[in-house]
Amino acid sequence: MCHASYVGEAKVVCEDALTSPAVGARYHVVGKLLENGMMDAWVEGRVLPVFSPPLQEPTD
């Protein structure tokens, strides 16, 4: 698995997902990174809109 790691030096790393210390985090970002629109925007340096759902209060 390749991902932007926040553990240790902040950089992109490729490592085994079963042993990665970053996988134990409670916060994950998932997206369609390799679709044509995303790749075109990256190559052209365009800003992409970001959706972030509102935080919900924990329920006990």
mmCIF file of the N, C-alpha and C atoms, coordinates in Angstrom:
data_MODEL
# 
_entry.id   MODEL 
# 
loop_
_atom_site.group_PDB 
_atom_site.id 
_atom_site.type_symbol 
_atom_site.label_atom_id 
_atom_site.label_alt_id 
_atom_site.label_comp_id 
_atom_site.label_asym_id 
_atom_site.label_entity_id 
_atom_site.label_seq_id 
_atom_site.pdbx_PDB_ins_code 
_atom_site.Cartn_x 
_atom_site.Cartn_y 
_atom_site.Cartn_z 
_atom_site.occupancy 
_atom_site.B_iso_or_equiv 
_atom_site.pdbx_formal_charge 
_atom_site.auth_seq_id 
_atom_site.auth_comp_id 
_atom_site.auth_asym_id 
_atom_site.auth_atom_id 
_atom_site.pdbx_PDB_model_num 
ATOM 1   N N  . MET A 1 1  ? 0.845   -1.158 0.000   1.00 0.00 ? 1  MET A N  1 
ATOM 2   C CA . MET A 1 1  ? 0.000   0.000  0.000   1.00 0.00 ? 1  MET A CA 1 
ATOM 3   C C  . MET A 1 1  ? 0.899   1.233  0.000   1.00 0.00 ? 1  MET A C  1 
ATOM 4   N N  . CYS A 1 2  ? 0.583   2.179  -0.872  1.00 0.00 ? 2  CYS A N  1 
ATOM 5   C CA . CYS A 1 2  ? 1.313   3.445  -0.912  1.00 0.00 ? 2  CYS A CA 1 
ATOM 6   C C  . CYS A 1 2  ? 0.394   4.539  -0.370  1.00 0.00 ? 2  CYS A C  1 
ATOM 7   N N  . HIS A 1 3  ? 0.943   5.361  0.513   1.00 0.00 ? 3  HIS A N  1 
ATOM 8   C CA . HIS A 1 3  ? 0.122   6.404  1.127   1.00 0.00 ? 3  HIS A CA 1 
ATOM 9   C C  . HIS A 1 3  ? 1.002   7.538  1.630   1.00 0.00 ? 3  HIS A C  1 
ATOM 10  N N  . ALA A 1 4  ? 0.349   8.661  1.934   1.00 0.00 ? 4  ALA A N  1 
ATOM 11  C CA . ALA A 1 4  ? 1.047   9.808  2.513   1.00 0.00 ? 4  ALA A CA 1 
ATOM 12  C C  . ALA A 1 4  ? 1.094   9.582  4.018   1.00 0.00 ? 4  ALA A C  1 
ATOM 13  N N  . SER A 1 5  ? 2.264   9.239  4.518   1.00 0.00 ? 5  SER A N  1 
ATOM 14  C CA . SER A 1 5  ? 2.401   8.897  5.926   1.00 0.00 ? 5  SER A CA 1 
ATOM 15  C C  . SER A 1 5  ? 2.612   10.131 6.782   1.00 0.00 ? 5  SER A C  1 
ATOM 16  N N  . TYR A 1 6  ? 2.042   10.109 7.955   1.00 0.00 ? 6  TYR A N  1 
ATOM 17  C CA . TYR A 1 6  ? 2.243   11.161 8.940   1.00 0.00 ? 6  TYR A CA 1 
ATOM 18  C C  . TYR A 1 6  ? 3.125   10.655 10.081  1.00 0.00 ? 6  TYR A C  1 
ATOM 19  N N  . VAL A 1 7  ? 3.492   9.381  10.028  1.00 0.00 ? 7  VAL A N  1 
ATOM 20  C CA . VAL A 1 7  ? 4.305   8.759  11.077  1.00 0.00 ? 7  VAL A CA 1 
ATOM 21  C C  . VAL A 1 7  ? 5.776   8.993  10.750  1.00 0.00 ? 7  VAL A C  1 
ATOM 22  N N  . GLY A 1 8  ? 6.526   9.541  11.690  1.00 0.00 ? 8  GLY A N  1 
ATOM 23  C CA . GLY A 1 8  ? 7.934   9.828  11.436  1.00 0.00 ? 8  GLY A CA 1 
ATOM 24  C C  . GLY A 1 8  ? 8.052   10.992 10.467  1.00 0.00 ? 8  GLY A C  1 
ATOM 25  N N  . GLU A 1 9  ? 8.886   10.833 9.459   1.00 0.00 ? 9  GLU A N  1 
ATOM 26  C CA . GLU A 1 9  ? 9.047   11.874 8.442   1.00 0.00 ? 9  GLU A CA 1 
ATOM 27  C C  . GLU A 1 9  ? 7.811   11.888 7.541   1.00 0.00 ? 9  GLU A C  1 
ATOM 28  N N  . ALA A 1 10 ? 7.176   13.041 7.363   1.00 0.00 ? 10 ALA A N  1 
ATOM 29  C CA . ALA A 1 10 ? 5.979   13.146 6.529   1.00 0.00 ? 10 ALA A CA 1 
ATOM 30  C C  . ALA A 1 10 ? 6.376   12.990 5.073   1.00 0.00 ? 10 ALA A C  1 
ATOM 31  N N  . LYS A 1 11 ? 6.033   11.848 4.475   1.00 0.00 ? 11 LYS A N  1 
ATOM 32  C CA . LYS A 1 11 ? 6.363   11.583 3.075   1.00 0.00 ? 11 LYS A CA 1 
ATOM 33  C C  . LYS A 1 11 ? 5.500   10.444 2.562   1.00 0.00 ? 11 LYS A C  1 
ATOM 34  N N  . VAL A 1 12 ? 5.524   10.225 1.269   1.00 0.00 ? 12 VAL A N  1 
ATOM 35  C CA . VAL A 1 12 ? 4.809   9.102  0.669   1.00 0.00 ? 12 VAL A CA 1 
ATOM 36  C C  . VAL A 1 12 ? 5.649   7.854  0.859   1.00 0.00 ? 12 VAL A C  1 
ATOM 37  N N  . VAL A 1 13 ? 5.011   6.809  1.370   1.00 0.00 ? 13 VAL A N  1 
ATOM 38  C CA . VAL A 1 13 ? 5.706   5.542  1.592   1.00 0.00 ? 13 VAL A CA 1 
ATOM 39  C C  . VAL A 1 13 ? 4.884   4.401  1.014   1.00 0.00 ? 13 VAL A C  1 
ATOM 40  N N  . CYS A 1 14 ? 5.548   3.336  0.649   1.00 0.00 ? 14 CYS A N  1 
ATOM 41  C CA . CYS A 1 14 ? 4.893   2.100  0.220   1.00 0.00 ? 14 CYS A CA 1 
ATOM 42  C C  . CYS A 1 14 ? 5.297   1.030  1.219   1.00 0.00 ? 14 CYS A C  1 
ATOM 43  N N  . GLU A 1 15 ? 4.325   0.447  1.872   1.00 0.00 ? 15 GLU A N  1 
ATOM 44  C CA . GLU A 1 15 ? 4.607   -0.539 2.907   1.00 0.00 ? 15 GLU A CA 1 
ATOM 45  C C  . GLU A 1 15 ? 3.456   -1.521 3.031   1.00 0.00 ? 15 GLU A C  1 
ATOM 46  N N  . ASP A 1 16 ? 3.692   -2.593 3.750   1.00 0.00 ? 16 ASP A N  1 
ATOM 47  C CA . ASP A 1 16 ? 2.691   -3.627 3.976   1.00 0.00 ? 16 ASP A CA 1 
ATOM 48  C C  . ASP A 1 16 ? 1.586   -3.057 4.870   1.00 0.00 ? 16 ASP A C  1 
ATOM 49  N N  . ALA A 1 17 ? 0.355   -3.097 4.404   1.00 0.00 ? 17 ALA A N  1 
ATOM 50  C CA . ALA A 1 17 ? -0.766  -2.541 5.165   1.00 0.00 ? 17 ALA A CA 1 
ATOM 51  C C  . ALA A 1 17 ? -0.976  -3.268 6.490   1.00 0.00 ? 17 ALA A C  1 
ATOM 52  N N  . LEU A 1 18 ? -0.610  -4.539 6.564   1.00 0.00 ? 18 LEU A N  1 
ATOM 53  C CA . LEU A 1 18 ? -0.807  -5.299 7.796   1.00 0.00 ? 18 LEU A CA 1 
ATOM 54  C C  . LEU A 1 18 ? 0.138   -4.867 8.913   1.00 0.00 ? 18 LEU A C  1 
ATOM 55  N N  . THR A 1 19 ? 1.283   -4.301 8.562   1.00 0.00 ? 19 THR A N  1 
ATOM 56  C CA . THR A 1 19 ? 2.255   -3.913 9.588   1.00 0.00 ? 19 THR A CA 1 
ATOM 57  C C  . THR A 1 19 ? 2.497   -2.404 9.644   1.00 0.00 ? 19 THR A C  1 
ATOM 58  N N  . SER A 1 20 ? 1.808   -1.636 8.834   1.00 0.00 ? 20 SER A N  1 
ATOM 59  C CA . SER A 1 20 ? 2.000   -0.183 8.808   1.00 0.00 ? 20 SER A CA 1 
ATOM 60  C C  . SER A 1 20 ? 1.481   0.465  10.086  1.00 0.00 ? 20 SER A C  1 
ATOM 61  N N  . PRO A 1 21 ? 2.304   1.273  10.769  1.00 0.00 ? 21 PRO A N  1 
ATOM 62  C CA . PRO A 1 21 ? 1.810   1.963  11.968  1.00 0.00 ? 21 PRO A CA 1 
ATOM 63  C C  . PRO A 1 21 ? 0.746   3.007  11.634  1.00 0.00 ? 21 PRO A C  1 
ATOM 64  N N  . ALA A 1 22 ? 0.708   3.504  10.415  1.00 0.00 ? 22 ALA A N  1 
ATOM 65  C CA . ALA A 1 22 ? -0.272  4.521  10.033  1.00 0.00 ? 22 ALA A CA 1 
ATOM 66  C C  . ALA A 1 22 ? -1.678  3.948  9.877   1.00 0.00 ? 22 ALA A C  1 
ATOM 67  N N  . VAL A 1 23 ? -1.798  2.662  9.613   1.00 0.00 ? 23 VAL A N  1 
ATOM 68  C CA . VAL A 1 23 ? -3.118  2.062  9.384   1.00 0.00 ? 23 VAL A CA 1 
ATOM 69  C C  . VAL A 1 23 ? -3.935  2.015  10.669  1.00 0.00 ? 23 VAL A C  1 
ATOM 70  N N  . GLY A 1 24 ? -3.299  2.049  11.808  1.00 0.00 ? 24 GLY A N  1 
ATOM 71  C CA . GLY A 1 24 ? -4.013  2.023  13.076  1.00 0.00 ? 24 GLY A CA 1 
ATOM 72  C C  . GLY A 1 24 ? -4.687  3.336  13.424  1.00 0.00 ? 24 GLY A C  1 
ATOM 73  N N  . ALA A 1 25 ? -4.526  4.359  12.605  1.00 0.00 ? 25 ALA A N  1 
ATOM 74  C CA . ALA A 1 25 ? -5.125  5.661  12.879  1.00 0.00 ? 25 ALA A CA 1 
ATOM 75  C C  . ALA A 1 25 ? -6.643  5.580  12.795  1.00 0.00 ? 25 ALA A C  1 
ATOM 76  N N  . ARG A 1 26 ? -7.304  6.509  13.462  1.00 0.00 ? 26 ARG A N  1 
ATOM 77  C CA . ARG A 1 26 ? -8.766  6.546  13.414  1.00 0.00 ? 26 ARG A CA 1 
ATOM 78  C C  . ARG A 1 26 ? -9.266  7.445  12.301  1.00 0.00 ? 26 ARG A C  1 
ATOM 79  N N  . TYR A 1 27 ? -8.376  8.102  11.568  1.00 0.00 ? 27 TYR A N  1 
ATOM 80  C CA . TYR A 1 27 ? -8.748  9.050  10.522  1.00 0.00 ? 27 TYR A CA 1 
ATOM 81  C C  . TYR A 1 27 ? -8.195  8.557  9.191   1.00 0.00 ? 27 TYR A C  1 
ATOM 82  N N  . HIS A 1 28 ? -9.056  8.338  8.216   1.00 0.00 ? 28 HIS A N  1 
ATOM 83  C CA . HIS A 1 28 ? -8.630  7.864  6.903   1.00 0.00 ? 28 HIS A CA 1 
ATOM 84  C C  . HIS A 1 28 ? -9.289  8.708  5.818   1.00 0.00 ? 28 HIS A C  1 
ATOM 85  N N  . VAL A 1 29 ? -8.582  8.963  4.757   1.00 0.00 ? 29 VAL A N  1 
ATOM 86  C CA . VAL A 1 29 ? -9.113  9.693  3.616   1.00 0.00 ? 29 VAL A CA 1 
ATOM 87  C C  . VAL A 1 29 ? -9.071  8.753  2.426   1.00 0.00 ? 29 VAL A C  1 
ATOM 88  N N  . VAL A 1 30 ? -10.194 8.598  1.763   1.00 0.00 ? 30 VAL A N  1 
ATOM 89  C CA . VAL A 1 30 ? -10.287 7.697  0.627   1.00 0.00 ? 30 VAL A CA 1 
ATOM 90  C C  . VAL A 1 30 ? -10.846 8.474  -0.553  1.00 0.00 ? 30 VAL A C  1 
ATOM 91  N N  . GLY A 1 31 ? -10.293 8.249  -1.730  1.00 0.00 ? 31 GLY A N  1 
ATOM 92  C CA . GLY A 1 31 ? -10.810 8.941  -2.897  1.00 0.00 ? 31 GLY A CA 1 
ATOM 93  C C  . GLY A 1 31 ? -10.442 8.233  -4.179  1.00 0.00 ? 31 GLY A C  1 
ATOM 94  N N  . LYS A 1 32 ? -11.072 8.640  -5.250  1.00 0.00 ? 32 LYS A N  1 
ATOM 95  C CA . LYS A 1 32 ? -10.768 8.107  -6.575  1.00 0.00 ? 32 LYS A CA 1 
ATOM 96  C C  . LYS A 1 32 ? -9.608  8.904  -7.142  1.00 0.00 ? 32 LYS A C  1 
ATOM 97  N N  . LEU A 1 33 ? -8.406  8.452  -6.879  1.00 0.00 ? 33 LEU A N  1 
ATOM 98  C CA . LEU A 1 33 ? -7.226  9.226  -7.247  1.00 0.00 ? 33 LEU A CA 1 
ATOM 99  C C  . LEU A 1 33 ? -6.804  9.080  -8.694  1.00 0.00 ? 33 LEU A C  1 
ATOM 100 N N  . LEU A 1 34 ? -7.139  7.997  -9.337  1.00 0.00 ? 34 LEU A N  1 
ATOM 101 C CA . LEU A 1 34 ? -6.612  7.749  -10.676 1.00 0.00 ? 34 LEU A CA 1 
ATOM 102 C C  . LEU A 1 34 ? -7.650  7.898  -11.784 1.00 0.00 ? 34 LEU A C  1 
ATOM 103 N N  . GLU A 1 35 ? -8.791  8.525  -11.507 1.00 0.00 ? 35 GLU A N  1 
ATOM 104 C CA . GLU A 1 35 ? -9.756  8.742  -12.588 1.00 0.00 ? 35 GLU A CA 1 
ATOM 105 C C  . GLU A 1 35 ? -9.254  9.894  -13.466 1.00 0.00 ? 35 GLU A C  1 
ATOM 106 N N  . ASN A 1 36 ? -9.713  9.947  -14.706 1.00 0.00 ? 36 ASN A N  1 
ATOM 107 C CA . ASN A 1 36 ? -9.198  10.915 -15.675 1.00 0.00 ? 36 ASN A CA 1 
ATOM 108 C C  . ASN A 1 36 ? -9.297  12.365 -15.196 1.00 0.00 ? 36 ASN A C  1 
ATOM 109 N N  . GLY A 1 37 ? -10.424 12.757 -14.625 1.00 0.00 ? 37 GLY A N  1 
ATOM 110 C CA . GLY A 1 37 ? -10.596 14.136 -14.165 1.00 0.00 ? 37 GLY A CA 1 
ATOM 111 C C  . GLY A 1 37 ? -9.586  14.515 -13.099 1.00 0.00 ? 37 GLY A C  1 
ATOM 112 N N  . MET A 1 38 ? -9.316  13.613 -12.188 1.00 0.00 ? 38 MET A N  1 
ATOM 113 C CA . MET A 1 38 ? -8.348  13.879 -11.120 1.00 0.00 ? 38 MET A CA 1 
ATOM 114 C C  . MET A 1 38 ? -6.939  14.001 -11.687 1.00 0.00 ? 38 MET A C  1 
ATOM 115 N N  . MET A 1 39 ? -6.583  13.111 -12.580 1.00 0.00 ? 39 MET A N  1 
ATOM 116 C CA . MET A 1 39 ? -5.250  13.141 -13.176 1.00 0.00 ? 39 MET A CA 1 
ATOM 117 C C  . MET A 1 39 ? -5.059  14.395 -14.027 1.00 0.00 ? 39 MET A C  1 
ATOM 118 N N  . ASP A 1 40 ? -6.075  14.778 -14.803 1.00 0.00 ? 40 ASP A N  1 
ATOM 119 C CA . ASP A 1 40 ? -5.985  15.992 -15.626 1.00 0.00 ? 40 ASP A CA 1 
ATOM 120 C C  . ASP A 1 40 ? -5.787  17.225 -14.751 1.00 0.00 ? 40 ASP A C  1 
ATOM 121 N N  . ALA A 1 41 ? -6.562  17.320 -13.672 1.00 0.00 ? 41 ALA A N  1 
ATOM 122 C CA . ALA A 1 41 ? -6.442  18.466 -12.771 1.00 0.00 ? 41 ALA A CA 1 
ATOM 123 C C  . ALA A 1 41 ? -5.048  18.518 -12.153 1.00 0.00 ? 41 ALA A C  1 
ATOM 124 N N  . TRP A 1 42 ? -4.506  17.384 -11.776 1.00 0.00 ? 42 TRP A N  1 
ATOM 125 C CA . TRP A 1 42 ? -3.169  17.337 -11.165 1.00 0.00 ? 42 TRP A CA 1 
ATOM 126 C C  . TRP A 1 42 ? -2.110  17.808 -12.161 1.00 0.00 ? 42 TRP A C  1 
ATOM 127 N N  . VAL A 1 43 ? -2.184  17.296 -13.397 1.00 0.00 ? 43 VAL A N  1 
ATOM 128 C CA . VAL A 1 43 ? -1.204  17.667 -14.422 1.00 0.00 ? 43 VAL A CA 1 
ATOM 129 C C  . VAL A 1 43 ? -1.301  19.156 -14.743 1.00 0.00 ? 43 VAL A C  1 
ATOM 130 N N  . GLU A 1 44 ? -2.526  19.690 -14.779 1.00 0.00 ? 44 GLU A N  1 
ATOM 131 C CA . GLU A 1 44 ? -2.733  21.097 -15.114 1.00 0.00 ? 44 GLU A CA 1 
ATOM 132 C C  . GLU A 1 44 ? -2.574  22.024 -13.908 1.00 0.00 ? 44 GLU A C  1 
ATOM 133 N N  . GLY A 1 45 ? -2.391  21.482 -12.715 1.00 0.00 ? 45 GLY A N  1 
ATOM 134 C CA . GLY A 1 45 ? -2.205  22.296 -11.515 1.00 0.00 ? 45 GLY A CA 1 
ATOM 135 C C  . GLY A 1 45 ? -3.469  22.978 -11.033 1.00 0.00 ? 45 GLY A C  1 
ATOM 136 N N  . ARG A 1 46 ? -4.644  22.416 -11.386 1.00 0.00 ? 46 ARG A N  1 
ATOM 137 C CA . ARG A 1 46 ? -5.913  23.017 -10.967 1.00 0.00 ? 46 ARG A CA 1 
ATOM 138 C C  . ARG A 1 46 ? -6.260  22.637 -9.530  1.00 0.00 ? 46 ARG A C  1 
ATOM 139 N N  . VAL A 1 47 ? -6.932  23.537 -8.845  1.00 0.00 ? 47 VAL A N  1 
ATOM 140 C CA . VAL A 1 47 ? -7.432  23.278 -7.502  1.00 0.00 ? 47 VAL A CA 1 
ATOM 141 C C  . VAL A 1 47 ? -8.686  22.421 -7.617  1.00 0.00 ? 47 VAL A C  1 
ATOM 142 N N  . LEU A 1 48 ? -8.810  21.433 -6.758  1.00 0.00 ? 48 LEU A N  1 
ATOM 143 C CA . LEU A 1 48 ? -9.974  20.551 -6.761  1.00 0.00 ? 48 LEU A CA 1 
ATOM 144 C C  . LEU A 1 48 ? -10.840 20.825 -5.536  1.00 0.00 ? 48 LEU A C  1 
ATOM 145 N N  . PRO A 1 49 ? -12.171 20.786 -5.707  1.00 0.00 ? 49 PRO A N  1 
ATOM 146 C CA . PRO A 1 49 ? -13.041 20.980 -4.544  1.00 0.00 ? 49 PRO A CA 1 
ATOM 147 C C  . PRO A 1 49 ? -12.901 19.806 -3.578  1.00 0.00 ? 49 PRO A C  1 
ATOM 148 N N  . VAL A 1 50 ? -13.066 20.081 -2.308  1.00 0.00 ? 50 VAL A N  1 
ATOM 149 C CA . VAL A 1 50 ? -12.955 19.049 -1.286  1.00 0.00 ? 50 VAL A CA 1 
ATOM 150 C C  . VAL A 1 50 ? -14.249 19.023 -0.493  1.00 0.00 ? 50 VAL A C  1 
ATOM 151 N N  . PHE A 1 51 ? -14.767 17.828 -0.234  1.00 0.00 ? 51 PHE A N  1 
ATOM 152 C CA . PHE A 1 51 ? -15.965 17.667 0.585   1.00 0.00 ? 51 PHE A CA 1 
ATOM 153 C C  . PHE A 1 51 ? -15.552 17.099 1.927   1.00 0.00 ? 51 PHE A C  1 
ATOM 154 N N  . SER A 1 52 ? -16.008 17.733 2.972   1.00 0.00 ? 52 SER A N  1 
ATOM 155 C CA . SER A 1 52 ? -15.740 17.248 4.322   1.00 0.00 ? 52 SER A CA 1 
ATOM 156 C C  . SER A 1 52 ? -17.057 17.234 5.071   1.00 0.00 ? 52 SER A C  1 
ATOM 157 N N  . PRO A 1 53 ? -17.566 16.043 5.406   1.00 0.00 ? 53 PRO A N  1 
ATOM 158 C CA . PRO A 1 53 ? -18.856 15.994 6.100   1.00 0.00 ? 53 PRO A CA 1 
ATOM 159 C C  . PRO A 1 53 ? -18.748 16.649 7.484   1.00 0.00 ? 53 PRO A C  1 
ATOM 160 N N  . PRO A 1 54 ? -19.845 17.188 7.980   1.00 0.00 ? 54 PRO A N  1 
ATOM 161 C CA . PRO A 1 54 ? -19.803 17.805 9.308   1.00 0.00 ? 54 PRO A CA 1 
ATOM 162 C C  . PRO A 1 54 ? -19.474 16.763 10.376  1.00 0.00 ? 54 PRO A C  1 
ATOM 163 N N  . LEU A 1 55 ? -18.749 17.208 11.393  1.00 0.00 ? 55 LEU A N  1 
ATOM 164 C CA . LEU A 1 55 ? -18.429 16.309 12.495  1.00 0.00 ? 55 LEU A CA 1 
ATOM 165 C C  . LEU A 1 55 ? -19.680 15.998 13.274  1.00 0.00 ? 55 LEU A C  1 
ATOM 166 N N  . GLN A 1 56 ? -19.790 14.765 13.713  1.00 0.00 ? 56 GLN A N  1 
ATOM 167 C CA . GLN A 1 56 ? -20.954 14.360 14.498  1.00 0.00 ? 56 GLN A CA 1 
ATOM 168 C C  . GLN A 1 56 ? -20.513 14.130 15.937  1.00 0.00 ? 56 GLN A C  1 
ATOM 169 N N  . GLU A 1 57 ? -21.398 14.498 16.849  1.00 0.00 ? 57 GLU A N  1 
ATOM 170 C CA . GLU A 1 57 ? -21.127 14.254 18.264  1.00 0.00 ? 57 GLU A CA 1 
ATOM 171 C C  . GLU A 1 57 ? -21.183 12.751 18.504  1.00 0.00 ? 57 GLU A C  1 
ATOM 172 N N  . PRO A 1 58 ? -20.250 12.207 19.305  1.00 0.00 ? 58 PRO A N  1 
ATOM 173 C CA . PRO A 1 58 ? -20.291 10.775 19.599  1.00 0.00 ? 58 PRO A CA 1 
ATOM 174 C C  . PRO A 1 58 ? -21.562 10.412 20.347  1.00 0.00 ? 58 PRO A C  1 
ATOM 175 N N  . THR A 1 59 ? -22.082 9.253  20.047  1.00 0.00 ? 59 THR A N  1 
ATOM 176 C CA . THR A 1 59 ? -23.268 8.764  20.766  1.00 0.00 ? 59 THR A CA 1 
ATOM 177 C C  . THR A 1 59 ? -22.819 7.674  21.729  1.00 0.00 ? 59 THR A C  1 
ATOM 178 N N  . ASP A 1 60 ? -23.334 7.727  22.927  1.00 0.00 ? 60 ASP A N  1 
ATOM 179 C CA . ASP A 1 60 ? -22.959 6.726  23.944  1.00 0.00 ? 60 ASP A CA 1 
ATOM 180 C C  . ASP A 1 60 ? -23.957 5.634  24.048  1.00 0.00 ? 60 ASP A C  1 
# 
